[in-house]
Amino acid sequence: MADILLLLILNALAIKGFYYATQFDGWESYHEWGDTSWNYGKDWKGALWWVRFYGVMLPEWMQKPLFSCNKCMASFHGSYVFIGYLYFNQISLEYLWCYPVYVLALVGVNLYVNE
């Protein structure tokens, strides 16, 4: 049980890190206000800024779980972590029924980490 709690905390921190690594100046103003003037190189870029820059072309229902919503990112980024945990610990895939519970718990931990 303790390993699942540690996995939840590490997964939430990784999601938070990925969220901030994909940010750069100018994207938020374009996304929220419809301003088409990008502020290239104004202040800073995250290490993975290009994910958000090119991901803006995706529909919003794909943007949210990939990079733009901390709570929604739990569904996508939690899935490969949880399946990887099952695989590397040689746990049977019968335990995939725990995945929805894991994602809901991860959303809760994400909310706690974001505050």
For each residue, the residues with C-beta under 8 A, 3 or more apart:
1: 4 5
2: 5 6
3: 6 7
4: 1 7 8 102
5: 1 2 8 9
6: 2 3 9 10
7: 3 4 10 11 81 82 85
8: 4 5 11 12 102 105 106 109
9: 5 6 12 13 109
10: 6 7 13 14
11: 7 8 14 15 74 77 78 81 106 109
12: 8 9 15 16 74 106 109 110 112 113
13: 9 10 16 17 113
14: 10 11 17 18 77 81
15: 11 12 18 19 70 73 74 77 78 106 110
16: 12 13 19 20 70 110 113 114
17: 13 14 20 21
18: 14 15 21 22 48 67 73 77
19: 15 16 22 23 67 70 73
20: 16 17 23 46
21: 17 18 46 47 48 49
22: 18 19 46 48 49 51 52 55 67
23: 19 20 27 28 46 49 52
24: 27 44 45 46 49 52 53
25: 39 41 42 43 44 45
26: 29 30 38 39 40 42
27: 23 24 30 31 52 53 56
28: 23 31 32
29: 26 32 33 35 39
30: 26 27 33 34 35 36 38 56
31: 27 28 56 68
32: 28 29
33: 29 30
34: 30
35: 29 30
36: 30
37:
38: 26 30
39: 25 26 29 42
40: 26
41: 25 45
42: 25 26 39
43: 25
44: 24 25
45: 24 25 41 49
46: 20 21 22 23 24 49
47: 21
48: 18 21 22 51 52
49: 21 22 23 24 45 46 52 53
50: 53 54
51: 22 48 54 55 66 67
52: 22 23 24 27 48 49 55 56 67 68
53: 24 27 49 50 56
54: 50 51 57
55: 22 51 52 58 62 63 66 67 68
56: 27 30 31 52 53 63
57: 54
58: 55 62 63 66
59: 62 63
60: 63 64
61: 64
62: 55 58 59 65 66
63: 55 56 58 59 60 66 67 68 69
64: 60 61 68 69 72 73
65: 62 69 72 73 75 76 77
66: 51 55 58 62 63 73 76
67: 18 19 22 51 52 55 63 73
68: 31 52 55 63 64 72
69: 63 64 65 72 73
70: 15 16 19 73 74 110 111 114
71: 74 107 110 111
72: 64 65 68 69 75 76
73: 15 18 19 64 65 66 67 69 70 76 77 110
74: 11 12 15 70 71 77 78 103 106 107 110
75: 65 72 78 79 103
76: 65 66 72 73 79 80
77: 11 14 15 18 65 73 74 80 81
78: 11 15 74 75 81 82 102 103 106
79: 75 76 82 83 99 103
80: 76 77 83 84
81: 7 11 14 77 78 84 85
82: 7 78 79 85 86 98 99 102 103
83: 79 80 86 87 96 99
84: 80 81 87 88
85: 7 81 82 88 89 91
86: 82 83 89 91 92 93 95 96
87: 83 84 90 91
88: 84 85
89: 85 86
90: 87
91: 85 86 87 95
92: 86 95
93: 86 96
94: 97
95: 86 91 92 98
96: 83 86 93 99
97: 94 100
98: 82 95 101 102
99: 79 82 83 96 102 103
100: 97 103 104
101: 98 104 105
102: 4 8 78 82 98 99 105 106
103: 74 75 78 79 82 99 100 106 107
104: 100 101 107 108
105: 8 101 102 108 109
106: 8 11 12 15 74 78 102 103 109 110
107: 71 74 103 104 110 111
108: 104 105 111 112
109: 8 9 11 12 105 106 112 113
110: 12 15 16 70 71 73 74 106 107 113 114
111: 70 71 107 108 114 115
112: 12 108 109 115
113: 12 13 16 109 110
114: 16 70 110 111
115: 111 112
